[in-house]
């Protein structure tokens, strides 16, 4: 293809530069017309550069569609009265929801058409949908702008008229269990000025006229700006659990689900740095916590002792050095416990059967199909069920759903996501490498590639995140097959700051230890080269959101290590953002990055913040994505980074910015728009890796 136009001479950066504002802070003035003009001009520049790659992007998009199942029917889920499922048409972005009375599939009826609701919207996101206890009313939340502020809607099933009830609320909803023929209680959250869910509300909905409901009643307000409120319900349907949590501290209140106006009972008052979660079986509460160990332990307490300040928790599972307890799911017969093995960076599910005295009558681990892989317990509506639904996938195998009969041990395949096209899962191979970081720590690196190319250095896309304890457990990707088929390898650096090796792995990559994340990522890159997996001059990096911070910092420090980087809604202006408590999320992030009001913390953040470390050097090719309505990473962070790197670029590689002017942090709404965005990104990646040569496009 022809060479793309120069990205500096005559670029938006040259045209809009202000000598009195070299840091481009003027871009933060959203309402100023020149801001959107700058972004649109940058979009045009990016489109002109990308034009020769457009045929490749279209080929990738069409091939992507040909590989996947477009008409999707979900698994049926029987509740108390009806069986529910969704169907997404082959040409639809959104599903339609169906139901039939249990045992009567011939009486199926469509009760909610999400595709129709989204048809006239440029952006549409459903935050949550919740069925009333009698399964005859549906409540849901919608965002039609992308700023993650939702409107509450309700309708009677199956064909009631949708009614908009309350605007500017959070996404989540939860019904109480107090429903009568006349009314029911619904809970939701509201935001403060920084878009923090700071208050929980309940509203009693009269079914004869829901729009005439009384004013919502405040249940709880969280004054600490680092804490967010949320609500859920135990599977036993006996208790509502109201959690107020920061990034490292929890406090949970319990409310009888059948008495939503009753007094809340605090499970355990907050203690700085102590996180816990709660589940319930009749007669007992279960607490998973890190009060004594970062690896977590499991305790229980008699239900009758709730609210008694002298009550003592009894131990069930003591902390272990090589395992982090990650979650519990309570059933009438016992517990399913999620455990993460630190050595293998692998989660396993453990099944406990318990008697009334909490003595174990059975203790076993569920079988894993392979390692590494992801095995998840899907939501089970019935507290008494003895058939578990499992979801399993890996880097080489698409998602499969199984029913595990606890009585017989039999596993029944319910569904396996089909994969079409010339490259099949059986032709792929996955490896786990171990990179040695600067301090000697061993960092897991996962790689997937074509088996027939596995014995030669390959162009490689290296992905990383490394924040909030989020674990990048193995996942299958249809779109990734487009890269693999063309000869690329895909690698994941499981850096510290994530949760792949348990809670200590997270703690070693946050606050004063954040530097470990960057060392780990660069060590992963080097390990890929040293092991012969990756071609040293053909490694591209990908980071989104907090992963954009990871990649942006590494590109600043070692631009020669990568031929390109893709930064998707990247968190780049860390210090300035954390110094502005009026921005959404800032105060809640102090426990992740630190409070820059403390001078040594500000200096530490300044030392790695990508925006504060741009220098005159040869940067690799950069593809930077932002979103106009993003409330998590403001549009101006990628825009300012683009402008400053363009000014400092000493090489010939392009620096490109695209801002989606109609979406938020999650990108385009609707699966087809999202897939087109992915195809454009992949076309850039293939170009950067030297793999763009096709019948319709070739790299210059």
Buried (B, 14 or more C-beta within 10 A) or exposed (E): BEEBEEBEEEBBBEEBBEEEEEBBEBBBEEEEEEBBEBBEBBBEBBEEBBEBBBBBBBBBBEBBBEBBBEEBEBBBBBBEEBBBBBBBEEEBBBBBBBBBBEEEEEEEEEBBBBBEBBEEBBBBBBBBBBBBBBBBBBBBBBBBBBBBBBBBBBBBBBEBEEBEBBEEBBBBBBBBBBBEEEBBBBBBBBBBEBBBBBBBBBBBBEBEEBEEBEEBEEBBEBEBBBBBBBBBBBBBBBBBBBBBBBBBBBBBBBBBBBEBEEEBBBBBEBEEEBBBBBBBBEEBBBBBBBBEBBBBBBBBBBBEBBEEEEEEBEEBBEBBEEBBBBBBBBBBBBBBBBBBBBEBBBBBBBBBBBEEEBEEEEEEEBEBBEBBBBBBBBEBEBBEBEBBBBBBBBBBBBBBBBBBEBEEEEBEEBEBBEBEBEBEEEBBBBBBBBBBBEEEBBBBBBBBBBEEBBEEBBBBBBBBBBBBBBBBBBBBBBBBBBBBBBBBBBBBBBBBBBBBBBBBBBBBBBBEEBBBBBBBBBBBBBBBBBBEBBBBBBBBBBBBBBBBBBBBBBBBBBBEBBBBBBBBBBBBBBBBBBBBEEBBBBBBBBBBBBBBEEEEBBEBBBEBBBBBBBEEBEBBBBBBBBBBBBBBBBBBBBBBBBBBBBBBBEEEBBBBBBBBBBBBBBBBBBBBBBBBBBBBBBBBBBBBBBBBBBEBBEBE
